[in-house]
Amino acid sequence: MEAIENAAYVSVGRACGFAGLGISCVIFGLAFAPVLAAQTGGSLCLGVALILVFCAWRAPRRSYKCTELWLILAKDKRPPARIAQRVISAALREAYLWFAQQSAIIAMVLLATAVALRFLGVSPA
């Protein structure tokens, strides 16, 4: 079971890492306007969180054979077909929700930074 949970976190974490890389590039690209950069980064992170919540909601309905998690698992670590759907869906749902929570926290920090910068008098653009 631990191998399945680890593979779920690797699978979702890899996707979130690429999303984070893209968001970071956008933020650094908008460095000339710090308020806009923080607002945009916060909005994008919030979008990622919403997508992850949607994926968590959809996880029980998605076939376990069509997941990256199933491909990551070694053949000897794969659960029997009769319980695989339930076990893999639960592991993916947990991983999606954990990463969604982290993304929402980052969004909250970025949006609070944008509000603080505006409060301190930094021009929006």
N, C-alpha and C positions, 0 to 999 in steps of 0.2 A: 504493500500500500504506500509506503514511503517513496518508492521509486516512481509511482504514478503521480504523487503530489509534487515531487521534485521536477518531474518532466512537465507538469502543468505550469509551474512557476517559470521554468525555463522558456516554454513555448510562449506564454503571455508576456513574460518579461522581455523577450527578444523583440516582439512587436512593439511594446511600449518604449523600448530603447530607441528604436528607429523613429517612432513618433516624437520622442523627446529630442532626438537629434535634429529633426526638421523644425520643431518649435524653437529650439535654441538658435538655429540659423536665422529664423525670422526675427527673433528678439535681437540678435547681434546686428542684423541688417538694419534694424530700426534704432540703433544706438544713438543716432543723431537727435532723436526725440524720445527721451526716457519715459515720459508718461504714455505715449503711444505704444512704445515697446512693451511696457508692463501690462497695459490694457489688452493688447493683442495676444501676448503670451498667456495671460490669464484666461482670455476667451478661448484660445485654442486648447489649453489644458482642460478647461471645463467641457469643451466638445469631446475630447478624448475620454473624459470620465463618463460622459453620457453614452458614448459608443460602447464603452466597456460594460456599463450597466445593461445596455441592450443585449450585448453578447452573453452576459450572465443569465439574463432572462430567457434567451434562446437556447442556451446550452443543453437543457434536458431534451429538447426536441431535435437536436442535431445528431445525426448518426455518428457513433464513436469511430467508425472506420474512415470518416472523412475529416478527421482532426489531425493536426500536426502532432498532438500528444501521442496518438496511436502510432505514428511513424517514428517518433523519437524513442519509444519504448523498445527495449530489446525483446526479441521473441519469447524468451524464457520469463520475462517480467510481465507479459501481457496477461490480463485476467481472462477466465473462460468467457465465451460469448454470452452465456446466459446472465452474467452479472456485469459484463463490461460496460454496457450503456449506463447503468446506474452509477458505477464507481467512477468512470471517466467523466461523466457529466457533473458529478458532485465536485470532483477535483478541479475541473475547469471553472465551474461556477465560483468556487472559493477563490481561485487565483484571479479571475476577472474582477470580483468585488474588492479584493485587497488592492489591486493596482488602480481600480477606480477611486478608491478612498485616497490613495496616495496622490493621484492626479488632482483630485478635488482639493486636497490640502495645498498643493503647489499653486493651483489656480487661486485659492483664497489668499495666499501670501502675495502673489503677483498683483491681484486686484487691489489688495490693501496697500501695496506699495504705490500703485498708481494714484489712489486716493490721497495717500500721504504726500506724494510729490506735488499733486495739485494744491493741497492745503499749504504746502511750503512755498508756493508761488512759481513752481516750474511750469513754463508754458507747455500746453498740450502738443504742439507741433511747430 
